[in-house]
Amino acid sequence: MLKSLQRTLSPDPLIGIFGWLVVMFMVWWVSGASVLVADDSDRTPVPKKEIRFAATEGLYPNVSRKDGRMALELLMQKTIVKRNYPYSVKLIFIDPVNDLPDNIKSGGYHFVTLSSIDYYRYRDAVYLNPIMTPTKINTPTEQLLLLVKAEQTLSTILQKEERSLIIETGTSGDLSKIWMDRILMDSGFAKSGKFFTKIRRVSKPGRAILPVFFNQADACIVPRHALEVIQELNPQIGRNVKPLRQSKGLIRLMICATDKPNQEDIDILIRESSQMEHNPETLQAMTILQMKRFVPIFEEDLVATEKLISRHQKIALQNRPQ
């Protein structure tokens, strides 16, 4: 069974939250099997319904293929392998992302996981309904912080010959840079690529914050929860490193429904996903995948993200060579 499931999911996928979602849907169909499976008097095989998930690659750069595969296998062993289900699930990774609109229009996918930037890039070209977001906190949105040493400002940083910015990649690298550009332009400065002489990306928040603390970098951008965790471990960081700016609540990743699933499919996906964090075995796998829970998205949650990205897109169009 495990080998057949692995063949269904593709030989060597970039595993992340998307394999996680595949498992969740399998669990749902296990629980609903009594509705779909014929009784003893009817031996006619029930056709399997295929649910297709698509995901853009690289959304979770801090999770290796090996660790992701191990987490997926753990989820399958604990929830699926010993059960039968009249359901077929397929996971497809898209690279480059530009293939996404055409693929969705062809009717290939039921659910798509992508960055908020790509959602706003393609939402006019294809139907995408944001329904959930993976997160490490309890809310769908999270603030980004621009951190500097306590005595620094943008003006004092600009006076330096060498000016460095560190961005913690996670799932927010590109969104962080867009936000940084907006901060600088609203303050009358050039965009980040010109304001800073060096921009470096790192995989963990500590690798962004500590260089600022030790005067090895001028600024960094991290999620608020990352600073709070490090401050608990070392309160001195909180006294010497300060948020110079903080964003409104932003959504960085989205799980969207296409026009293919029905409302019942969507409702069950949301409900079952919200319960996975309470299972010790699946929680262990989620820890490997560096997340804690899935949280539903409502329209009001998207306001700040849409405003930030839409303004960025408008400026990009204005500056595009004719």
Residue pairs with C-beta under 8 A, 6 or more apart in sequence:
1 80
1 81
1 82
2 73
2 76
2 77
2 81
5 76
5 80
5 81
8 88
8 89
8 90
9 19
9 22
9 72
9 89
9 90
9 91
10 91
10 92
10 93
12 65
13 19
13 69
13 91
13 93
14 57
14 58
14 65
14 68
14 93
15 63
15 65
15 68
15 69
15 71
15 72
15 289
16 55
16 59
16 60
16 63
16 68
16 289
17 55
17 59
17 60
17 113
17 134
17 253
17 289
17 291
18 53
18 55
18 91
18 93
18 113
19 68
19 71
19 72
19 75
19 91
20 71
20 72
20 75
20 276
20 285
20 286
20 289
21 53
21 111
21 113
21 255
21 269
21 273
22 53
22 72
22 89
22 91
23 72
23 75
23 76
23 79
23 80
23 282
24 269
24 272
24 273
24 276
25 51
25 53
25 87
25 89
25 269
25 272
26 76
26 79
26 80
26 85
26 87
26 89
27 79
27 80
27 272
28 268
28 269
28 272
29 36
29 85
29 86
29 87
30 79
30 80
30 83
30 85
33 84
33 85
33 86
36 46
36 86
37 46
37 86
38 44
38 46
46 86
47 86
48 86
48 87
48 88
49 86
49 87
49 88
50 88
50 89
50 90
51 87
51 88
51 89
51 90
51 110
51 111
51 261
51 265
52 89
52 90
52 91
52 92
52 108
52 109
52 110
52 111
53 89
53 90
53 91
53 92
53 109
53 110
53 111
53 112
53 113
54 91
54 92
54 93
54 94
54 100
54 103
54 104
54 108
54 109
54 111
54 112
54 113
55 91
55 92
55 93
55 94
55 112
55 113
55 114
56 93
56 94
56 95
56 97
56 100
56 113
56 114
56 115
56 118
57 93
57 94
57 95
58 95
59 113
59 114
59 115
59 171
59 253
60 68
60 171
60 289
60 290
61 169
61 170
61 203
62 169
62 170
62 203
62 204
62 290
63 288
63 289
63 290
67 288
67 289
68 288
68 289
70 288
71 285
71 286
71 288
71 289
72 285
74 281
74 284
74 285
74 288
75 281
75 282
75 285
78 281
78 282
79 281
79 282
92 103
92 108
92 109
94 100
94 103
97 114
97 118
100 112
100 114
100 118
100 122
100 126
101 122
101 125
101 126
103 109
104 112
104 126
104 127
104 128
104 258
105 126
107 260
109 258
109 260
110 257
110 258
110 260
110 261
110 265
111 255
111 256
111 257
111 258
111 261
111 269
112 128
112 255
112 256
112 258
113 253
113 254
113 255
113 256
114 253
114 254
114 256
115 171
115 174
115 175
115 252
115 253
115 254
116 175
116 250
116 251
116 252
116 253
116 254
116 305
116 309
117 174
117 175
117 178
117 309
119 128
119 130
119 254
119 256
120 305
120 306
120 309
120 310
120 313
121 313
122 128
126 258
127 258
127 259
128 254
128 256
128 257
128 258
129 256
129 257
129 258
129 266
130 251
130 254
130 255
130 256
130 297
130 302
131 255
131 256
131 257
131 266
131 269
131 270
131 296
131 297
132 254
132 255
132 269
132 270
132 273
132 294
132 295
132 296
132 297
133 140
133 251
133 252
133 253
133 254
133 255
133 294
133 295
133 297
134 171
134 253
134 255
134 291
134 293
134 294
135 142
135 291
135 292
135 293
135 294
135 295
136 223
136 225
136 290
136 291
136 292
137 225
137 292
138 293
138 295
139 249
139 295
140 249
140 251
140 295
140 296
140 297
140 298
140 301
141 248
141 249
141 250
141 251
141 301
141 304
141 305
142 223
142 224
142 225
142 249
142 250
142 252
143 223
143 224
143 246
143 247
143 248
143 249
143 250
144 172
144 175
144 176
144 179
144 221
144 222
144 223
144 224
144 246
144 247
144 250
145 221
145 222
145 223
145 224
145 227
145 243
145 245
145 246
145 247
146 180
146 183
146 219
146 220
146 221
146 243
146 244
146 245
146 246
147 208
147 209
147 212
147 219
147 220
147 221
147 222
147 227
147 241
147 242
147 243
147 244
148 157
148 212
148 218
148 219
148 241
148 242
148 244
149 212
149 213
149 215
149 240
149 241
149 242
150 239
150 240
150 241
150 242
152 218
152 219
152 244
153 244
154 183
154 184
154 187
154 189
154 244
157 163
157 218
157 219
158 189
158 195
160 218
161 197
162 197
162 198
163 195
163 196
163 197
163 198
163 218
164 196
164 197
164 198
164 199
164 200
164 216
164 217
164 218
164 219
165 180
165 192
165 196
165 198
165 199
165 200
165 217
165 218
165 219
165 220
165 221
166 199
166 200
166 201
166 202
166 207
166 208
166 211
166 212
166 217
166 219
166 220
166 221
167 173
167 176
167 177
167 180
167 199
167 200
167 201
167 202
167 208
167 220
167 221
168 176
168 201
168 202
168 203
168 204
168 205
168 207
168 208
168 220
168 221
168 222
168 223
168 226
169 201
169 202
169 203
170 203
170 205
170 223
170 252
171 252
171 253
172 223
172 250
172 252
173 201
175 250
175 252
175 305
175 308
175 309
176 221
177 192
177 199
178 308
178 309
178 312
179 221
179 247
179 250
179 308
180 192
180 221
181 191
181 192
181 312
182 308
182 311
182 312
183 245
184 190
184 191
184 192
184 195
185 191
185 315
189 195
192 199
193 199
196 218
196 219
200 217
202 208
205 222
205 223
205 226
205 227
205 229
205 230
206 226
206 230
208 217
208 220
208 221
208 222
209 220
209 222
209 226
209 227
209 230
209 237
209 241
210 216
210 237
211 217
211 220
212 218
212 219
212 220
212 241
213 237
213 240
213 241
219 244
224 246
227 237
227 238
227 241
227 243
230 237
231 237
231 238
247 304
247 308
248 304
249 301
249 304
250 304
250 305
250 308
251 297
251 301
251 302
251 305
254 297
255 294
257 265
257 266
261 269
270 294
270 296
273 294
274 293
274 294
274 295
274 296
276 282
276 283
276 286
276 293
276 294
277 283
277 286
277 292
277 293
286 292
286 293
